[in-house]
Amino acid sequence: MATVIRRLPDILVNQIAAGEVVERPASAVKELVENALDAGATRVDVILRDGGQSLISVSDDGFGMDQAELELAVERHATSKLPDDDLVRISSLGFRGEALPSIGAVSRLSITSRKQAADSAWRIDVEGGVKRPVQPAAQGQGTRVEVRDLFYATPARLKFLKNPRTEYSQAIDVVNRLAMAHPHVAFTLGDGARQSVKLAGAQGELFDIRLRRLAAIMGEDFADNALRIDATREGIRLTGYAGLPTLNRGNAQMQYLFVNGRPVKDRLLQGAVRGAYQDFLSHDRHPLLALFVELPPEAVDVNVHPAKAEVRFREAGLVRGLIVSALKHALAEAGHRASTTVSLAALGAFNPQRGYAPQPARGPAYAYPHPSGGLAEAARDYHAPLPNFDAPLSAPPPSAVNDAGPNDLPVDNPLGVARGQLHGTYIVAQTADGIVIVDQHAAHERLVYERMKQALGESGVTRQALLLPEVVELDEPAVERLTARAEDLARLGLVVEGFGPGAVVVREVPALLGQVDAAGLVRDLADDLAEWDQALTLEDRLAHVCGTMACHGSVRAGRRLNGDEMNALLRQMEATPHSGQCNHGRPTYVELKLGDIERLFGRR
């Protein structure tokens, strides 16, 4: 049968377009909220019922529309956001003119709007793509859009929707992302009975109000442990906040990127963040951050996807380099700082019945008994001082490490002075207002790693020849991997050569590692090489090797340290960037304030 080319009906065209623009209720929410923001709204209220399937209502106090504009707004490719017909310089969130007609094609759409200083409001209804006449209505300044029975005109799409709770959570994520980019606008989202999002608009310095908005969405822990980002390069400005490495998650859902106020999901961010944090986190942990890129509109193409969720940069390498360098600079300025969640987690472990972050108690964590009569008198006698309690001891107790009075504490040393070592692994130090517990192996691992990187960047890592070269037996693939990278390993001070089909010989090791298990180091490196991504740059590969070497060359758990060695380690940590976490993102120390300790014992 011969096919005949024909023009599709307008209603079917709109339904096809709606399949690209309106994927789910959250997609409709995104388009409508973006329209409200483009209209200059200072408040946006969203109501969803049944996850948005039965009702989506978006109200704003923006500019509004008059009768003629309202009738034109539901026509395809009708928009007020391209006055010069220039797709190169797009300065608004919306510009396609597809959202309202696409939504109206698959639902029962109602728009009520009143323009500023207008005497009356107007309303238009669109049902399944069929437009009704504009009618007078009651409405304050701004616009209210109601979407009922979404996808009733395309029932096949209903089968692909998730349950209402999931669709509702997707809408929350959409509103939160837009709220991060516009902290001066108030947002609410609810189902008519309760509100899941309630964010007040704020005025003031952008960084301050942005951090408050991020704290309201991402949590106070993020605000307490966020590093300010502010960098500019060749007309591109990057601002925002990035969390300390010790504040991390098992997924990348708390990583947000905004381009000229538009929330986007871009692989560029993931790659840049991975490159910036590669020295501080293992591959299965992800930092928290929100980054805002501002650049000329002509330097970015936002017209590459109907949902406008993807963008393309004219100079993608420049943007990636800016993100990586700005994050690394902020992490370096953080010094030895670790996130406050480390100490909160420690307190939660000490006192599990209070949960992760113990709150200040109104009284002691336990109740004292209240004996009466003779029991009370017996209790007083029991707690009375022992006879001759003030008499001098027959033998003086052993002195503590660096035994100094409270007034002798070095106030300029954030990590305090060492007071002792527990189980040959943990250093306990006293600060002016608390204590610090240091994992000596993790801390020294970071120090060795940073020294190796510094030496590599300056004059190369100094080698130490072995008196007796050590032969390490391996399987043939491992030997091939090591010999293929022998030149790179030599730059880091490790000289290995093939020694037959199933062994290598180690002739030199990095001098700063001291006494090292050469066989164990070589075997670990062979395993690391097997997992390397071939797309990694040479610098990234060398960083991986440095990390493995640092782990083998650091002070091992179980080694006894004297007072001078412990204090030397603390001073080096204070002077070394990134010493708050080891190469795998684990904290190197836990700080407990005196007030927190007193609450553990019910003294507060």
C-alpha positions in Angstrom: 0.0 0.0 0.0 1.4 3.4 -1.0 2.0 5.9 1.8 0.7 9.4 1.4 2.5 12.4 3.1 0.0 14.5 5.0 0.1 17.3 7.6 -0.7 16.1 11.1 -3.6 17.8 12.9 -2.6 20.6 15.3 -3.9 18.8 18.3 -1.7 15.7 17.5 1.3 18.0 16.9 0.8 19.6 20.3 0.5 16.1 21.9 3.8 15.0 20.3 5.5 18.2 21.5 4.0 17.6 25.0 5.8 14.3 25.1 9.1 16.1 24.9 8.4 19.0 27.2 6.0 17.4 29.8 7.5 14.1 30.7 5.9 13.9 34.2 4.1 16.2 36.6 7.4 17.6 37.8 8.2 18.7 34.3 5.0 20.8 34.2 5.9 22.3 37.6 9.3 23.2 36.3 7.9 25.0 33.2 5.2 26.9 35.2 7.6 28.0 38.0 10.1 29.1 35.4 7.4 31.2 33.8 6.6 32.8 37.1 10.3 33.7 37.7 10.6 35.1 34.2 7.5 37.3 35.1 9.4 38.9 38.0 7.6 37.0 40.8 8.7 37.5 44.4 6.5 34.6 45.6 5.6 31.3 44.0 3.1 28.9 45.6 2.7 25.4 44.2 0.0 22.8 45.1 -0.1 19.2 43.9 -2.7 16.6 44.5 -2.2 12.9 43.7 1.4 13.7 42.9 0.3 16.3 40.3 -1.9 13.9 38.3 -5.2 15.3 39.4 -4.1 18.9 40.1 -1.1 21.2 39.7 -1.6 24.8 40.8 1.1 27.4 40.5 0.4 31.0 41.7 2.7 34.0 41.5 2.7 37.7 42.0 4.5 38.6 38.8 3.7 41.0 36.0 0.6 39.3 34.9 -1.1 39.3 31.4 -3.9 41.2 29.9 -6.7 39.7 27.7 -4.8 39.8 24.4 -1.6 38.3 25.9 -3.5 35.6 27.7 -5.2 34.4 24.5 -1.9 34.4 22.7 0.0 32.7 25.5 -1.5 29.3 24.8 -0.6 29.3 21.1 2.5 27.3 20.0 5.7 29.3 19.8 4.2 32.4 21.3 6.5 34.0 23.8 7.5 37.4 25.2 11.1 36.3 26.0 12.7 36.8 22.6 12.1 40.4 21.8 15.0 40.5 19.2 14.4 37.0 17.8 18.0 36.2 19.0 18.5 32.6 20.1 22.2 33.3 20.8 21.5 35.7 23.7 18.9 34.1 25.9 18.6 35.8 29.2 15.4 34.1 30.5 14.6 30.6 31.8 11.9 30.0 29.1 12.0 31.0 25.5 10.5 28.3 23.3 6.9 29.2 23.8 5.9 25.5 24.0 5.2 24.9 27.7 1.6 26.2 28.0 0.2 24.8 24.7 2.0 21.5 25.4 0.4 21.2 28.8 -3.0 22.3 27.5 -2.8 19.5 24.8 -2.7 16.7 27.4 -4.7 18.2 30.3 -7.4 20.5 31.4 -5.6 23.8 31.7 -6.9 27.0 33.3 -4.9 30.3 33.4 -6.2 33.3 35.4 -4.1 36.5 35.3 -4.2 40.2 36.2 -1.7 42.7 35.0 -0.1 45.3 37.2 -2.4 48.3 37.7 -5.2 46.6 35.7 -8.8 47.0 36.8 -9.8 43.3 36.1 -8.5 39.9 35.6 -9.0 37.4 32.8 -9.2 33.7 32.5 -8.7 31.2 29.6 -9.4 27.5 29.5 -7.7 24.9 27.3 -9.0 21.3 27.3 -7.2 18.6 25.4 -5.7 21.2 23.0 -9.1 22.9 22.4 -9.0 26.6 23.4 -12.0 28.3 25.0 -12.8 32.1 24.8 -11.2 34.4 27.3 -13.6 35.4 30.2 -13.5 38.0 33.0 -12.4 36.5 36.4 -11.5 37.4 39.9 -7.7 37.5 40.7 -5.2 39.6 42.4 -2.1 40.8 40.7 -0.1 38.0 39.1 -1.1 34.7 37.5 -2.6 31.4 38.7 -2.2 28.3 36.5 -4.2 25.2 37.2 -3.5 21.9 35.5 -6.2 19.2 36.1 -6.2 15.6 35.0 -2.7 15.6 33.5 -2.3 13.2 30.6 -6.0 12.4 30.4 -5.8 13.1 26.7 -2.8 10.7 26.3 -3.7 7.8 28.6 -0.7 5.8 27.5 1.5 8.3 29.3 -0.3 7.6 32.5 1.0 4.0 32.6 4.6 5.3 32.8 4.0 7.5 35.9 5.4 6.4 39.2 3.3 6.3 42.4 2.0 9.7 43.7 4.6 9.9 46.5 7.5 9.5 44.0 6.0 12.1 41.6 5.5 14.4 44.5 9.1 14.1 45.6 10.3 14.8 42.0 8.3 18.0 42.1 10.0 18.9 45.4 13.4 18.5 43.9 12.4 20.7 40.9 11.2 23.5 43.2 14.2 23.2 45.5 16.6 23.5 42.6 14.9 26.7 41.3 14.8 28.1 44.8 18.5 27.7 45.2 19.1 29.9 42.2 16.7 32.5 43.3 17.1 33.1 47.1 15.2 36.4 46.9 12.0 34.6 45.9 9.7 32.9 48.4 8.5 29.4 47.6 5.9 27.0 49.0 4.9 23.6 47.8 2.2 21.4 49.4 -0.7 19.1 48.7 -3.4 21.4 50.1 -3.2 19.9 53.6 0.5 20.2 54.4 3.5 22.1 53.1 6.6 20.2 52.2 8.6 23.3 51.0 8.4 26.6 52.8 11.2 29.0 51.9 11.0 32.7 52.7 12.5 35.2 50.3 15.5 37.1 51.7 17.2 40.4 51.0 20.9 41.2 51.6 24.3 40.2 50.3 24.0 37.5 47.7 26.5 35.1 49.3 24.7 35.4 52.7 21.2 34.8 51.5 22.3 32.1 49.1 24.0 30.2 52.0 20.8 30.5 54.1 18.7 29.1 51.2 21.2 26.3 50.7 21.1 25.5 54.4 17.3 25.3 54.3 17.4 22.8 51.5 20.6 20.9 51.9 20.7 21.0 55.7 22.5 23.0 58.4 25.4 20.5 58.3 26.2 21.7 54.8 26.1 25.4 55.9 28.4 24.7 58.8 31.0 22.9 56.7 30.7 24.7 53.4 33.6 26.5 51.7 32.9 29.7 49.8 33.7 29.6 46.1 34.3 32.8 44.1 36.6 32.7 41.1 36.7 34.5 37.7 38.5 33.6 34.5 38.1 35.2 31.0 34.7 36.6 31.7 33.3 33.5 33.4 32.5 33.7 37.1 32.0 30.8 39.4 30.4 31.2 42.8 28.8 29.0 45.3 29.7 26.7 48.2 31.4 23.3 48.4 31.5 21.0 51.4 34.5 19.7 53.2 35.7 16.3 52.0 34.7 14.7 55.3 31.1 15.7 54.6 30.3 13.3 51.9 27.6 10.9 50.6 27.3 7.6 48.8 25.7 9.3 45.7 26.0 12.6 43.8 22.4 13.7 44.4 23.6 16.7 46.5 25.7 18.2 43.7 24.0 21.1 42.0 25.1 23.2 39.0 23.4 26.4 37.8 24.2 28.2 34.6 23.0 31.8 34.5 20.4 31.0 37.1 19.2 27.9 35.3 19.5 24.5 37.1 21.2 22.0 34.7 22.4 18.4 34.9 25.7 18.1 33.2 28.4 15.5 33.1 30.9 18.4 33.1 30.2 19.0 36.7 30.6 15.4 37.7 34.0 15.1 35.9 35.2 18.4 37.3 34.2 17.6 40.9 35.8 14.2 40.7 39.0 15.7 39.5 39.0 18.3 42.3 38.3 15.9 45.1 40.3 12.9 43.8 43.0 13.4 46.5 40.5 13.4 49.3 37.7 10.9 48.6 37.5 7.3 47.5 35.7 6.7 44.2 32.5 5.6 45.9 32.0 8.8 48.0 30.7 12.1 46.7 31.0 15.6 48.2 28.1 18.1 48.6 28.2 21.3 46.7 26.2 24.0 44.8 28.0 25.9 42.1 26.7 28.9 40.1 28.3 29.7 36.7 27.7 33.1 35.2 28.9 33.8 31.7 27.8 35.8 28.6 24.6 34.2 27.1 26.4 33.8 23.7 29.0 31.6 25.4 26.5 28.9 26.3 23.9 27.1 24.2 20.7 26.3 26.2 18.7 25.3 23.1 19.9 21.7 22.9 17.1 19.9 24.7 13.3 20.6 24.9 13.4 20.4 28.7 16.4 22.8 28.8 18.1 20.5 31.3 21.3 20.3 29.3 23.6 23.1 28.0 26.7 23.2 25.9 29.6 25.6 26.6 31.5 27.2 23.8 34.7 26.7 25.9 33.9 23.6 27.9 37.6 23.1 28.9 37.7 26.6 30.3 34.6 26.0 32.4 35.9 22.7 33.7 39.3 24.1 34.5 37.7 27.0 36.4 35.6 24.6 38.5 38.6 22.3 39.3 41.0 25.1 40.2 38.4 27.0 42.3 37.5 23.9 44.3 41.1 22.9 44.8 41.9 26.5 46.0 39.1 26.5 48.4 40.1 23.0 49.8 43.7 24.2 50.2 42.6 27.3 52.1 40.6 25.0 54.5 43.9 23.7 55.8 43.5 21.0 58.4 39.8 21.7 59.0 37.5 18.7 59.2 33.7 18.9 59.1 31.7 19.3 62.3 29.8 16.1 61.5 32.8 14.1 62.5 32.6 15.2 66.1 28.8 14.9 66.1 29.1 11.4 64.9 31.6 10.7 67.7 29.2 12.1 70.2 26.4 10.0 68.8 28.5 6.9 69.1 29.3 7.8 72.8 25.6 8.4 73.5 23.6 6.3 70.9 20.3 6.8 72.7 20.4 10.5 71.7 20.9 9.8 68.0 23.4 11.1 65.6 23.7 14.7 66.9 23.0 15.0 70.6 21.0 18.1 71.5 21.7 20.2 74.5 19.9 18.6 77.4 17.8 20.6 79.8 19.1 18.4 82.6 21.4 15.4 83.1 20.9 12.5 80.7 20.0 10.3 83.7 18.0 10.8 86.8 19.4 10.8 90.3 17.5 8.7 92.8 15.8 10.6 95.6 16.2 8.5 98.8 14.4 9.5 101.9 15.2 9.4 105.6 18.1 7.2 106.6 18.9 6.4 102.9 19.8 10.0 102.3 22.0 10.2 105.3 23.8 6.9 104.4 24.4 8.3 100.9 26.0 11.5 102.3 28.3 9.3 104.5 29.2 7.2 101.6 30.3 10.2 99.5 32.2 11.8 102.3 36.0 12.2 101.7 38.1 9.2 102.9 40.3 9.6 106.0 43.7 11.1 105.3 42.6 12.0 101.7 44.8 15.1 101.7 47.9 13.2 102.9 50.8 13.2 100.5 51.2 10.1 98.3 53.8 7.6 99.1 55.0 7.5 95.5 54.4 10.2 92.8 52.2 9.1 89.9 53.9 8.8 86.5 53.8 12.1 84.6 51.7 12.6 81.5 53.2 13.4 78.2 54.2 17.1 78.1 52.5 17.6 81.4 51.6 21.3 81.5 49.1 23.3 83.4 46.0 24.7 81.6 47.7 28.1 81.5 50.6 26.7 79.6 48.6 25.5 76.6 49.8 27.0 73.3 46.8 29.0 72.2 48.1 29.4 68.7 48.0 25.6 68.1 44.4 24.6 67.0 45.2 20.9 67.6 46.6 21.5 71.1 49.4 19.5 72.9 49.7 15.8 73.1 48.7 14.2 76.4 49.1 10.6 75.6 48.7 7.7 73.2 46.0 5.0 73.3 46.4 1.5 72.0 49.4 2.5 70.0 47.1 4.1 67.5 45.3 7.2 68.7 46.9 10.4 70.0 44.9 12.4 72.6 45.7 16.1 72.7 44.3 18.8 74.9 43.2 22.1 73.4 42.2 25.3 75.1 38.5 24.3 75.1 38.3 20.6 74.5 40.2 17.5 73.3 41.4 16.2 70.0 41.7 12.5 69.1 44.1 11.8 66.2 44.3 8.7 64.1 48.1 8.7 63.7 48.2 6.4 60.6 45.6 8.4 58.7 47.1 11.7 59.7 50.7 10.7 58.7 49.4 9.2 55.5 48.1 12.6 54.4 51.3 14.3 55.4 53.5 11.9 53.4 51.2 12.2 50.4 51.3 16.0 50.4 55.2 15.9 50.7 55.4 13.5 47.8 53.2 15.8 45.6 55.3 18.8 46.5 58.5 17.0 45.8 57.2 15.8 42.5 56.2 19.3 41.5 59.6 20.8 42.4 62.6 18.7 41.9 61.4 15.1 41.8 61.1 12.5 44.5 64.5 11.6 46.1 65.3 7.9 45.7 67.0 5.6 48.1 68.8 2.5 46.7 68.3 -0.8 48.4 71.4 -2.6 49.5 69.9 -5.8 48.4 67.4 -5.4 45.5 64.1 -7.2 46.4 62.5 -9.7 44.0 58.7 -9.7 44.1 56.9 -12.6 42.5 53.7 -11.7 40.7 51.5 -13.1 37.9 52.4 -12.2 34.4 49.7 -9.6 33.8 50.7 -7.7 36.9 54.4 -7.8 35.8 53.4 -6.4 32.4 51.4 -3.6 34.0 54.3 -2.6 36.3 56.9 -2.7 33.6 54.7 -0.7 31.2 54.5 2.1 33.8 58.1 1.8 35.0 58.9 5.3 33.7 56.0 6.9 35.6 56.9 5.0 38.8 60.5 6.1 38.5 59.4 9.7 38.6 57.9 9.0 42.0 61.2 7.4 43.2 60.2 3.7 42.7 62.5 1.9 40.3 61.3 -1.6 39.2 62.5 -3.8 36.5 61.2 -7.0 35.0 62.8 -10.2 36.4 61.6 -12.9 34.2 58.0 -13.7 33.2 56.6 -13.8 36.8 58.6 -11.4 38.9 60.0 -7.8 39.2 63.0 -6.6 41.1 62.8 -3.4 43.2 66.0 -1.5 43.1 65.1 2.0 44.6 62.3 3.3 46.7 61.2 6.9 47.6 63.5 8.1 50.4 60.8 9.9 52.4 58.9 6.6 52.9 61.7 5.4 55.2 61.5 1.7 56.0 58.8 0.3 53.7 57.5 -3.1 52.8 58.6 -3.0 49.1 56.9 -6.3 48.2 53.5 -5.2 49.7 53.9 -1.8 48.0 54.5 -3.3 44.6 51.6 -5.8 44.9 49.2 -2.9 45.8 50.4 -0.8 42.9 49.9 -3.7 40.5 46.3 -4.0 41.7 45.8 -0.2 41.4 47.1 -0.3 37.8 44.5 -2.9 36.9 41.7 -0.6 37.9 43.0 2.6 36.3 40.8 4.5 33.9 42.8 4.8 30.7 41.3 8.2 30.2 43.1 9.5 33.3 45.8 12.1 32.7 49.4 11.4 33.7 49.0 13.7 36.7 45.9 11.8 37.9 47.7 8.5 37.5 50.7 9.7 39.5 48.3 11.0 42.2 46.9 7.5 42.5 50.4 6.1 42.9 51.4 8.7 45.4 48.3 7.8 47.5 49.3 4.1 47.6 52.9 4.9 48.5 51.8 7.3 51.2 49.7 4.6 52.8 52.7 2.2 52.9 55.1 4.9 54.1 53.0 6.4 57.0 53.3 5.7 60.7 51.5 2.4 61.2 48.8 1.8 63.8 50.3 0.1 66.8 53.6 2.0 66.8 54.5 3.7 70.1 55.3 7.4 69.8 56.9 9.6 72.4 55.7 13.1 73.3 58.0 14.9 70.9 56.9 12.7 68.0 53.2 13.2 68.8 53.5 16.9 69.0 55.6 17.1 65.9 52.8 15.2 64.1 50.2 17.7 65.4 52.3 20.7 64.3 52.8 19.2 60.8 49.0 18.6 60.5 48.3 22.3 61.3 50.8 23.4 58.6 49.7 21.0 55.9 46.7 21.6 53.7 44.0 18.9 53.6 45.3 17.2 56.7 41.8 17.0 58.2 41.1 13.8 56.1 43.2 11.0 54.7 43.5 10.2 51.0 40.3 8.2 51.2 38.1 10.8 52.7 38.2 9.5 56.3 38.7 12.0 59.1 42.2 12.1 60.6 41.0 13.6 63.9 37.9 14.2 66.0 37.6 17.3 68.1 35.3 17.3 71.1 34.5 20.6 72.8 34.5 20.7 76.6 30.8 21.6 76.6 30.0 18.5 74.6 32.0 16.3 77.0 30.2 17.8 80.0 26.9 17.0 78.4 27.9 13.4 78.0 28.4 13.1 81.7 25.2 15.1 82.5 27.1 18.1 83.9 25.1 20.4 81.6 
